[in-house]
């Protein structure tokens, strides 16, 4: 529950930007479709991580892959940040 509340700062702007813009630009049915797709994607990720954490008895270790996973995760965060910045600037007409 705390993870969900804490992640709102990251997820809420993306969620509102994508879902609300689809409601206003493409209509109600398209907006509803985007909402369901976004919810299914996030739900699948959260359920999958919860199942893995539950099966691992509370300790999840990547072992020899930890360094690669950290590098890949860091690169993904940088790319996602650049995309969100570009998308936001484009949405507001600055680019």
Secondary structure, DSSP 8 states (H G I E B T S, - for coil): -HHHHHTHHHHHHHHHHHHHHHHHHH-HHHHHHHHHHHHHHHHHHHHHHHHHHHHTTT----GGGHHHHHHHHHHHHHHHHHHHHHHHHHHTT--
